[in-house]
Amino acid sequence: MSYERFWKPVKAVFGVVLQAMFVHYRPMKATHDDKTFTLTGRYWSGTFPIEELPEQLAFYRSQRAKFPKANGAYDAPIAALEKLAKEIGS
């Protein structure tokens, strides 16, 4: 059996399954204090100076633009950062 003949149906079935597993809602939370903000995802978190909020937002927006096949992976951090920016008036 050829490689393509074997993998084409496997990719067709498992590609949908894997996409359903990994394209689910990705919870993201952004919190802040006076000097820093923390972006917390399902498996990671990062704390940054509050002055870097516009840079982080620009970074995630650029990643979404560069990698449209990421299936919305950058939507949750962008939404969390936009909400935080609105909340602190930045």
N, C-alpha and C positions, 0 to 999 in steps of 0.2 A: 504494500500500500504506500502510495506516495505521501510525502510530507503534507503537501497542500490538500490532498484529498482527505487526509485524516484531520488536519487542524481546522479547516474551514468550518465544518459543522460544530466542532468543539468550541471554536471562538464565537460562533453564532449563538450557541446556547449559553456558554459560560460568560461571554462578554456582557450579555444582558443581566445575568445574575450578579456578576461583579459590579457592574454599574449600579444596580439597585442597592447593593451593599454599601458602596462608598459614596454615592451621590445623595444619600439621605441628609436630613437636616444636620448641619454641623453647628452645634451650639457654640456661641462665642459671647464672652462677657467682657466689658471694659469698665473698670473702676478707677477711682482717682483719690488722691489726697491733695494737699496744697502744692507739692513739688513734683509728684510723679503720677503716672497712670499705668495700670496693669491690664494687659490684654490676655485673657485666659480662654484657652480652647479646651478641647476634650483631652488632649494628650500633652499639652505644653502651656507655658505662660511666659510672658516677658514683661518686664517693668522698664519704663522709659521716662526720662524727664518730660514734664508737661509741655515744654517748649518744642519737643519733637513730634507732637501730635499731628501737625500738618504734614510733616515729612513722612510719617508712617502711613497716613491716609493716602498720600500721593504714591507711596511705594506699592500699597495693595491695589490701588486703582491701575497703576502701570502693569502690575503682574496680571491682573484680569485682562487688560488690553493685549498683552503679549501672548497670553496662553488661553485663548478662548475655548480650547478643548478641555480645560480643567473642570468643566461641568459645574460652574458656580462655586468652586472651592474658595474663591476670594470674596464672595458676596457677604458671608457672615461677618468676617472681620471688618469689611468696609461699613456695613450697617452698624456694627457696634461702635466703631470709631466716629462715624457721622453722628450717632446719637450722643456720644460723649462730647463731641465738639459743640453740639447744640446746647447740651446741658451746661457746659462751662463757659459758653459764649466765645469760643475760639474760632 
